[in-house]
Amino acid sequence: MKPDSITEQDKHTLASLFYKWEKHIQNPNLSKYLRIAFKLYVLEVLGFKTRDMKPNEFAKLCDNLTLQKLMEHLEKFTEKNSSKEENLEISPPSPKENLKACLLNAFDQEFEAAVALGRVQRSTKHNYRSAVGRFGEYLPQQIWWKELFPQQMPQFIPPRPKKVEKETRPQGEDYGLPLEKFPPHLIKQLEEYKEFRLTGGKKVRTEASWRSKQQYKKPKITTINELTLKKELGGITRFFGWCVHIEGHSSETLKLDLITDIELLEYYLSWLVEERKCYHSSGVMMLGVAIAVAKWLNYNKSERRNWSDIDLIMELQGFQSYCSEEYKNERRQYLQSKWEKKELTHSQLREVIQYLRDCCAENSGRVSRLTGKRVKNEKRSTLAIVWSWEIYLIVKILVFLPVRQQEIRQFKLGETLFRKIDEKGHPYYEAKITQHKNKSRTGRDRKYKLPSILTADLDAWVDIWRPKAVEAVQTLENWLEFFNHEIEDVERLQQRIEMAKQGYTETKVKDIQKYIENLETGLLGLEHRIEAWSSAKANLEEHNSLFFMIGKSHPQSFGKPFTIIDLWSLVTGAIAKATTALYGVPYYTHPHALRHIAAKHIRKLKGDTKALAELMGHSETQGDEYAKQIMTTLDRLNNFSDNWWEEENENEDD
C-alpha cells in the first residue's frame, strides 16, 4: 500500500483495537475471551478462516487486518443476514451506526452453528458474548471513531451554557497622551520617524548614492510593517502620557529624543513594574522603540553596520538585554498560571469539536416538563446554523491544522485554497499562502495539504452553507428570511406594542411594562437588520474570503473579512463555552495556544516534530519552545522514565 493511499481507517488494525480496549478494561480474562471469540466465531463467519490458525498466524492477521477491511466484511455480512435470521437482533443498516448489534449478530450465528456441530457447549456463550458486546460498545464511544464515522447531525442542539464570562485581564486607568494632544513640532518629528521605520526614510535615500560603494560603513536599517508601527506608536503615546500626567512635564516641551533618555526610561520602567504591575516585557518593547528613535537621530553619525560607534545605542541595547533577562524569570511563573485556564489535551479538543458539530443542528432544544428529558424545540434561523457551522469548522481547522490564524483568514477558494483529487479519486484541499510571516526570510510561498479529516466539512461549507449566506444578501426578502423574519413582522410588532400599551396582550403576562420593552427591543433589532442589508451585501461582494463575519449582534458587519481580534474572540469564546458545557469549567484556549498544544501532543506521541514544525510554519526549535511552555516535569518524565536505559531493539539474550 502506497503511503498516499493510506486512509485514517487503515491506521487502525484489529491488533491496535484489541490493545486500546484491553488497556481500557484492564481485565485479562475479558481480553482472553474477546480474542477467542473473534478467532473462533466473529472473524470466521466474516470469511477470514481463522478457526484453525496457529497463535502466531492469528496475531499476524490481527496486525494486518485494518479497520476499513473489517468494516467492509461486517457490512457485507450484515446486509446479507439481517433479514434472514429471525432469532438475531435487529441490526441497523450499517455497523457504523450500531457496531455492537452487528458484531453480536455475527458472533451469535457462528456460535450457534458451532453448538449444532458439537464443537462447543452452550454454557460457555455468556463470557464470549459479553466480551464482544462490551468491545462493540467501547469503540463507538471513542473520539477517533466519531471522527472516522460521523453520525447524522442530531435533531436538536445540546445544552449550552447561558453565559460564560469572557477572559479579562486587569486593566489600569489609561494614562496615554492622545496623538491629537501632541504639539505640532512633535507631530512633525513623529511623521519623519514613521517614514524612517516604514521605508528607511529620506536619510537612507539621500545618502545611498555616496555610500553605495562603502556598504560596510552603512548602518543597517530594519524596516517594519504598519501593524508593528502601530504598536510602537502605542508605546510612544503611553510614555509621553506618563511624562505629562505623572511626571508633570508640559506637553509643549516634549520631544521624541526624550524617549532615548536612559535615566528617564529607568524611572518610567520602574513605575510600570512597581505601580502598574507590568512585566519587564513592557521594558523590552519600550527600549526597542528607544533604540529605533536613537537610530533615526544618529543615522548620519554612524559608520558601522552594527551601530557600535554610537554609545547611546549600545547603552540602550544593554538596558534592553537586562529587561529581557528579568522577563525570562517572570515568564516562568506567568506561563504556569496562564496555562491553567488555557491548556486542554488534544483529545479534549477533539471532544470540543464534536460538541461544536452537534451545535450545528437545525433545531433548538428544551427540557420536557413531562419526562424531564431534552427534546426538539423550534427550528433555528439559517443565520444561526451558518454561524454554528463557521465556528465549528474554523476551530476544527485550527485543531487539526495548527497554522497561524492569519493563514486561515487568507483562505480564498481558487486563489489560496484549492480542491483537488488524488490518484485514488479521493478529494482533498491544498493551500498556497503567498503572504506569510516568514516570506521575507524564505522568499517562498507556503504550500501544504489540509488533513483529510477536514475535506467533508469544507465541502459542506463551500457547497451548502456559505452559499446560503451569499444568497441571503441578494434581496431584502432573502435577508430577513435568513433571520427567520419577513417584512410584515415590522408592522406586526408595531401593532402588538400599541395593543400592549392599551392593556391588551396575546397571552397573560406578569409585567406589562417589561413585555412592552421586550417588544420594542425586538422591533429595534429588526429595523437595524433591515438598515444593515445594503451594507451586508456590499461587504460580502468586496472579497472572496472563505470565512467572514456573520454579524449576529452587529448586522452591519455581516460579510466583512475576519480581523485578527475577531477570529481570536471567535475561537476563544467557542472553546470556553464548549468546555463549560463539557467539563463545567471554561478554558480560554486561543488560536496560538492550539499551536502549543499541537507541539506538545506530537512530542508526547514521539511523532515527526520536524514535519509538524514545517506545517505550522516555524522551526523545530520553536516547536520545542512551544511544547516546553506547557509540558510539566511529569509530562516529560512520563515519556522518559520507563526503560530509558534500554537501547533500541535491545535483546535480553545478548
N, C-alpha and C positions, 0 to 999 in steps of 0.2 A: 504494500500500500504506500503510495507516494505521500510525503508529508502534507502537500497542499490539498490532498483529498480526504484527510482525516477530519471527521466531524467531532462535535462535542460528545456525541454518544459513543464514538469509538474510543474515547479516552477512559471510559468506564468499562472494565471487564467484569465477568462474573466473580473472579477471584477477588477483585478490589471491592465489589459489593459485599461479598461474604466478610471481608476484613472490616469494612465500615460497620456492618451490623454486629459482628462479634465484639468489636471494640465498644459498641453502644450497650449491648446487653450484659457483657461480662459473665456469661454463663456457659461453661464448657459443654454441658450436656445438651443445651439447646443448639449450640453450634454444631455438635456432632449429629443431632437429629436432622438439622437442616441440610447438611451436606449429603447425608444418606438419602433423605427424601428427594433431593434434586438428582442424585446419581441413579437411584433405582426407579423413580417414578416420573418426576416432572420433566427432566431432560429426555428421558426415554420416550415418553409419549409425544414429545415435540419432534422426535425423529433424529436424535443425536446418538442413539445406540450406545448408551453409557453403562448399561446394567453390568456387562461383563468386563468393563475396563479395569485394569490394574490401578492401584492408587496413584502411581506416577503419571499414568496416561490420563486419568481424570483430572489431576492437578494441572497438567499441561493444557487440557481442553479449557479448563476454567480460566487459565491465564490468557488464552487466545480468544475466548468467546466474548465478543463485545456486546454491550447493552443493546446496540442497534440490531444486531443479528438475533439476539434473544427475543427482543420485542417483535421482530418480524415473524419469527416462528410462532410466538404466542398469539399474535393477531390472526395468523392463518388458522391455527388450531381453534381459536375462539369462534371465528366466522363459520368454520366447518361443523363444530359440535354444539354450539349454543342452542340451536333449535331442535337437536335430535334427541338428546338425553333428558327425559323429564325429571330424573332424580338429581340432576345437577342444579346448583344455584343459578339463578337468573343472572346471566353475565351481561355486561354493558356492551355497547358497540365496539369499544376498544379497550385494551388493557391499560392504555394511558389514562383512562378515566377511572378505572376500578381494577387496579393491579391485583389486589388481594383476591377478589372473586375469580379472576381469570386463572391465577396460579392454583387456587384451591380446586377449581373445576378440572384442571389438568391433572393435579395430584389424585383427586378422587377417582377419575376414570381409570388411570393406570393401577392405582392401588386395588380397586375392586376387581380388575382383571387378574391381578396377582393373587388375590384371595381365591378367586374362582379356579385358578390353576394350582392352588395348594402351595404357592411359594411363600406365603406369609400368613400369620394369624391376624384376624380382625382386631384382636385386643391391643395390637401394637399401633393401631392407626392414630390414636389421640395424640401421642407425643410428636409424631412426624407432622401431622396436620396442624398442630398448634404452632410448631416452629415455622412452617411455610406461611401460615396466616399472619403471624407476627412480623415475618420478613416482608410480606406483601403490604402490611400496614406501615412499616417503618420507612421504606424507600420513598413513597409519595409525600411523606412529611418533610423530607429534606429539601433545603432551599435549592440545591443544584437540580433536583428532579423537577421542581416547579419551573425552573428556567428552561430545562430541556423540553418539557411537555406542558406548555402554558394551558391552563384551563380556560374555559369560556369566561368572559367578563361576568362578574357577579351581577345579580339583578339590581342590587342597590349598594350604595357606598357603605363602608364600615363606619363605626362610631368615630367621630373626630372631636378632638378637644375643643371646647368652646373658645378658650383663649389661652394663648401661650405668650408669656411676656417676652418681648424682644430683648436680646442680649445688649446691654448698655454698659458703657464704660463711664466711670465717674468723670464729670466734666467740671472744670473750674470756670470761673467767670471769664469771659472773653476780654483780653487786655490789649489786643492788637490795635494798631493805628490804621484806620481805613485809608486806602490809596487816595481817596478824594480829599483827605485832610493833609496830604503831603504838600509841602511848599513847592512852588514852581521849579526852583533850582534842583530840588531833589527828584522831582518827576523827570526833569531833563536828564539827570545822571542815570536814573533808572532805565530810561529808554535806551541810552547808549550801552548800558550794562546788558540789557536784554538782547540787543543786537549782537554784542560780543559773545554771549552764551549760545545763541542760536546759530550764528553764522561764522563766528571768528571775528566779526566786526571790521570797521574801516581800517583799523590799525594793521590788521593782517593783510588786507588788500594793498594798502599803500606801501608797506614795507616788503611785500612779497618779491617785488622786482629786484631790489638791491640785495636781498638775502637769498635769492633763488640759487645762487652759486655757493652759498655758505650755509647749507642746511644744518650742519652740525651746530651752528650758532643760533639757529632759530628755536625759541622756546616752544614747547609742544602745547598746542591748544586743543582741548577736547570739547566739541560742541555737544549740546543736549537737545532733547525734544521739548515740545510745548508742555507736556504733562510734567516733566521734571522741573521745567522753569516755573510752572505754577506752584509746585511745592516749595521751591526756593523763595518765590515772592511771598508765600505764606510765612516763611521763617523771617523774612525781612520786615514784614508788617508787624509781626509779634515783637521783634527786637526793638523796633522804634516805638512801639506801643509801651514797652517796658521803660524805655528811656523817658518818655513823656509822662506816663501815668504813675510810674513807680519811683523813678529817679528825679522827676521834676524838671527835665530839660524842656526848653521851649522848642516847639516844632520848627521854628524858623532857623534854629541853629543846627538842625540835623543835616548831616552829610553822609554819603554812602561809605566814606572811609572810616566812619565810627565803628563799622562792623569789624574792622581789622584791628581795633584797639584791644590788645590782649588783656590788659588789666580790666577793661570794661566787660569783656567777654567772660572773664573769670567771675566777676560779680553776678553777671546775668545767669550763667550756668549754675552757680551756687543757689541762686534764687529759684531756678527751675527745679532743682533736685530737692532742696530743703523746704521750700514753701509750696510749690506746685506738685510735689511728689512725683516728678517725672523721672524717667530713667536717663542714664547717660547717653542713650541713643539720640536724645534731643541735642546733646552737645556735639555728637559726631556729625549730625546733619547741619547744625548751625556753623560749625567750623568748616564744613565743606563749602558753605556759602562764603564764609570769610576768606577762604583760600582762593575761591573763584574771583571775588572782588579784588583781592590783592594782585592776582594775575592781570586783571583788567587794568589796574592802576599802574602796574610795573612792566607791562609788555615791552615798552621802548627801552627799558633799562637792562633787561636780562639778555644774556648772550649764551645761555646754556639750555640744552634741551630739557633738563630736569629742574630748571629754575633754582638750582642750588646756589647761585650767586646772589639771590635775594634773601637776606636774613629773615625778613618778616614772614615770608612764605615757609621757610624752614621751621621757624618757631611755631607757626600756626599748625603745621603738619605734626610737629611733636606733641602739641596740645591735643590734637585730634586723636593721635595714637593712644595717649593716656585715657581719653574718654572711651575709646574703643575697648581698651583692656578692662576698664571699670564696668562697661556694659556687658562684657562676656561673663563676668561674675554675677551680675544682676540677672542675666538672661537664664542662667541655670535654674534659679529659683522661680523665675517668671514662667518658664516653659512647663515646669512641673504643675503649677496651679492652672495654667492656661489650658493644658490638655485634659484636665479632669472633666471639663464641660464640652470638649470637642471630640475626644477620641472614641471612635467606635471600631470594632473589628470589621474586617472586610465582610465576614459572614453576616454581621448585624446590618451592614449597609445593604446587603442583598435582601435582607428581610424588609428593610425600609423601602426598597424598590418594589417589592411585591405589594406592600401596603399602598404605596402611591399608585400602583397599577389598579388596585381594587377601587381606588378613589376616582377612577375614570368611568365607573358605572353610570348608566343613563338615568337612574332613579335615585332619589334621596331615600333615606331610611328613617324609621321611627320605631319606638317600642310599643308593642301591642298592649292595650290595657287588659285584654282578656288572658293572654298567655304569658305576658312579660318578656316575650321574645322580640327580636328586631325583625321588622317586616318591611316590605316595599311601601314607599310613600309616593309623593308626586314626582312627575318627570322633571328632570333638571333642564335648565336652559342650555342651548347649544354653546353659548359662550362659556358656561361653567364647565362643560365637558371638554371643550377645546383647551381651556386654561389648565384643567387637570392633566390632560394629555401632554401639554407642553412642559409642565412641571415634572411629570413622571419621566419623560424622555430626556430632558436636559440632565436631571440627576442621574439617570441610568447611564448616559453617555459619560459623564464625569467619573462615575464609579468604575466602569469597565475600560474607559479610555481617559486616564488622568492627565490630560494635556492642560495647558494653561487656558483659562476661560476665555481669553482673548481669541483663541482659535475657534472655539465654539461659536462665538459671536460673529466670526468671519465666514461661517459655513453658508455658501450660496450654491444651490443646485445648478450644475452645469458650468460653474465658474471656479469654485474651490472644493466642491463636493460632487463626486461622480458615481453613478450607479453602474456597475459592471457585472459581467457574467464570467465565471471561471470555466476551465476546460471541462468540468463535470456538469456544467449547466446551472451551478449554484450562483445566485445573485450575491453581490457584496458591494459595499461602499468604500470609496477611496478618497482621501483628502489631499489637496495640494495647496499648501499655505505659502503665499509669497511674501506676506508681511508678518514677520515674527520677531521675537526678542533677539535671536542670535543671527539675524540676517546680515547685519553689518560685519559680524565676526566671521561667519562661514561663507557668506556670499551665495548660499544655496537655498533653494526652496525646501520646505519640509513636505515630504510625501509619506503617507502611511495608509495602510488598510485598516478600516474600522473593524472591530471584533464582530464575528458573525452573529453573536447574540443580539446585536443591535439592528440587524437587517430588517426583520419583520416589522419591528416597531417604527423604524424610519420609513418603510414603505407605507405603513398605515398613516403616518403623519403627512407624508408627501402626497399620497393619493386620496386620502379621505378627509382628514381633519384640518390641515392647513387650507385646502380649497374652500372649506366651509367658511373660514374667516374672510377669504378673498371675495367669495360670493356675497357675504353679508354686507359689504360696503357698497355694492353696486347700486342699490336703491334704498330709499328710506324705509320702505316696507320690509325689505330683507333685513335691514339694520335693526329694526325694532323686533322683528321675529327672532333674531339672534339672541335677544334678551328675554324671550317669552312675552313680548308685548306686541301691541298693534296701535295704530294711530288713534283709534277710537278710545283707547284707555285714558287719554288725557281728559276728554270730556266726561267719561265715567267717573274718574276720580274727582273732578271738579263738582259734579253733581252730588257725589257722596259726601263731600266736605260741606256743601251748602245744606244738605239734608241733616247732617250731624249737628251743624250749628243751630238748627231749628229743633234739635232733640230727637230726630228720627235716625235710627241705625238699622242695618240689615240684621244684626244679631244683638243680643243683650250684651252690654259692655259695662264693666265696673267703673271705669274712669273715662267719661266722655271727652274731657279735655285732652287726655293723653291719646285717645283714639283719634281725635282730630289732628293732633300734632304728627302722629304716625302717617296719616293720610297725606298731610301737607308735605312731609319729608319724602314720601313716595312720589308725589306729583313733581316736586322739585327735581328729584333724581331723574325722572322720566324726561322732563323738559331739558335737563342738562345733556342727556343722551341724544335727544333729537338735535340739539345745537351742535353736538360733537360729531355728527355724521359726516359732514363735508371735510372736517379736519382728519377724521379717521381714514376716509377714502384717499385723501391726498398723502397722508403718512405712508400708507401701505403701497401706494403706487410709486413711491420715490426710491424703492430699493427692492432687492430680490433675496434678502436675508432669509435663511431657513427658519429662524426663530425671531419673534418680535413681541413687543409688549401688548398685552390684551386690554389693559386699562380697565380692569374690573371696578376699581374705585374711582379712577380718573379717566373717563371715556375719551377725553380729548387727546390722551397719549396713546390710544389704540393704534397699532400698526407701526409705531416707532421702533427702530432697532434698539436692542438692549444696550445700556451703558454698563460699564464695569460695576457700578454700585447697584444697578437694577438686578443684574444677574447674581451678584453676591447675595443680595437680600432674598431673591427667589430661592436659591439653593439652601441658604442658611435657615430661612423660615420653614421651608418644606421639610427639611430633616428634623428641625426642632419639633414641629407638630407631629410628625410620624413617630419619632422616638417617645414623645409624650404619650401617644396612643398605645404604642407597643410596650414600652418599659416603665411608663409612669413618670419619666424624668426627661426634660428637654436637653438634647445635645446640640449645641450651636456649631455644627460642623460646616465650615465654609468651603468654597471650591479649592482653595490652596491646601487646606487640611486634607482633602481627599488625595492629594499627591503624596503627602507624608504617609498616610495610611497605606497607600499602594506600595510605597518604598519599603515600609516595614513588613507588609504581608509577603512580598516576593522574597525577602531575606529570611523570614521565618520558614518559608517553603523551600529555601535553598534553591530558588529558581534563577533564571537568567537575568541578573541585575543589570548587566550591560545593555541587553536588548530593551528592557523596560526603560532604562535611562534614555536611550535613543528615542523611544516612542514618546516619552514625556518631554523631550527637547532640552535635556540638560546632561551634564556629565555624570558618570557613575559615582564619582566622588561627592557630587552634590546630592545624589540619591542616598549615599551613606549618611550624609549630614541630616537629611530629612528623617531617615529612619532612626538615627541616633537621638533625635529630639524627643521621640515618643516611645522608644524602646526602653523599658526599665531594665535594671540589672537582672531581674528574674527572667525577663524575656530573652536576654542574651545568653544567660547560663542554661536555660532550658534547651537551647539549641546546641549546647556545648558539653554539658556535664556528663551525659551518659556515653561511655565508651570513647571519650575524646582521645584516649591514648592508642586506640586501635588504628592501624594503617588500613587503607582501602584494600579490600579483597584479602585481608589477613586470614590465614588458615591456621586453626588451632593446632593442627597436627605438625606444623612446620617446626 
